[in-house]
Amino acid sequence: MIRVLVVDDSAFMRKMISDFLTEEKQIDVIGTARNGEEALKKIELLKPDVITLDVEMPVMNGTDTLRKIIEIYNLPVIMVSSQTEKGKECTINCLEIGAFDFITKPSGSISLDLYKIKEQLVERVIAAGLSGKRKHPVSQAVRPEPIVRAVKPELSKPKPGTGRQIVCIGTSTGGPRALQKVIPKLPKDLNAPVVVVQHMPEGFTASLAERLNHLSDIQVKEAKDGEAALNGCVYIAPGGKNISVIKNSGGLQIVLDNLDTPSRHKPSADYLFRSVGKLADYEKVAVIMTGMGSDGTAGLKDMLMAGNVKAIAESEESCVVYGMPKAAVKAGLIHEIKHVEDIAASITSCVKKERM
């Protein structure tokens, strides 16, 4: 049984969230709190496994409360965010601090239509509960050596290099924090465009891109439909849109659309990877990082069948949820398994310098 503490300044929201969670047999709502200060006292008393935490609260806000929870109790926290600009920025900050994941209130701080996100809420709370205690980042001194796995022979078709390259990354739960450990380490003169799928709702990816751009030497931006995909730039797929890459006038172009995908995600890593696999005369680096589910595995398999791919997965040691990388590893699609701190170096070593 997953013991949950619900924290929200609205009595209506506390009841709605509690009722939704209580309907699930695996979840036991053991208490509620009106603000951060009360939440910290209840955590000490009730010993929950998971906390749902409102982002914007009086007395002690969600961000300050989250810092205390992680520092003192090391528990998984699901942030409950509004769609306001302030709410989006605070949510991204919370994910970077170490929140497990987040859900968005459909229509403001008191959402009468909260039932729309019931399934997402339950799914995230169960995933957080199953993840057990939060893992602290593995120190450099005790970090395991990188693992190298042989890809299935039928999925390894090297071709002569052309010097043209592209990097694609897929991630979900835990992704914003993981990306913060990867993107800022990439050199600004990287000889390839980098296209990132991070499972997020519309609006939040712009805040994520702005944050990563501020932290990085390499340029980071939210992708726009029809723009050129240029070397030395990271393109974050917008929430609610699928992203693909096509050849156009001798270069690469970003294409965004609203098509549904088998994975149910928009953006979808499978969708991106399949499009990149069709770039026959490009060398590709595909990276799958922390996240629930298996998005990316089917697309990576198609990409590997086309050849000229180096596939990297984040290690279990550094994943918040070892779902997406595990699926690709079990399918025999991964060349290297890397701790999140080492992924940028692996990408950089794969992407050759521009030929003179």
ABEGO torsion letter per residue (X at the ends): XBBBBBBBABAAAAAAAAAAAAABAABBBAEBBABAAAAAAAAAAAGBABBBBBABBBGBBAAAAAAAAAAAAGBBBBBBBBABAAAAAAAAAAAAAGBABBBBBABEABBAAAAAAAAAAAAAAAAAAAAEBBBBBBBAAABBBBBBBBBBAAABBBBBBAGBBBBBBBBBBGAAAAAAAAAAABBAABABBBBBBBBBBBGAAAAAAAAAAAABABBBBBBBBGBBBBBGBBBBBBBGBBBBBBBBGGBBBBBBBABBBAAGBOBBAAAAAAAAAABAABBBBBBBBBEBEABGAAAAAAAAAAEGBBBBBBBAAABABBAAAAAAAAAGABABBBBAAAAAAAAAAABBBBBX
